[in-house]
Amino acid sequence: MKARVTVTLKAGVLDPQGQAIEGSLKSLGFSGVGAVRQGKVFDLALEGTDEAAARSQITDMCERLLANTVIENYAIEISN
């Protein structure tokens, strides 16, 4: 089973890296780009076939390590 966890900053949290990327895109001539936000993606290979158990385990991973839940949100996608 495979899973993808996408971690993004919560709304209202400043994103200096996103702002730097936005500025760099503009300086490279890419116009019309605004409000750039950066995030993280984790691709996981999991043993087993129980999707509910996998989702529970991944949620625990996110809460304990992958995401800083004070300032970040996370989304879990599971595929076989």
Order of alpha helices (4+ residues) and beta strands (2+ residues): beta-alpha-beta-alpha-beta
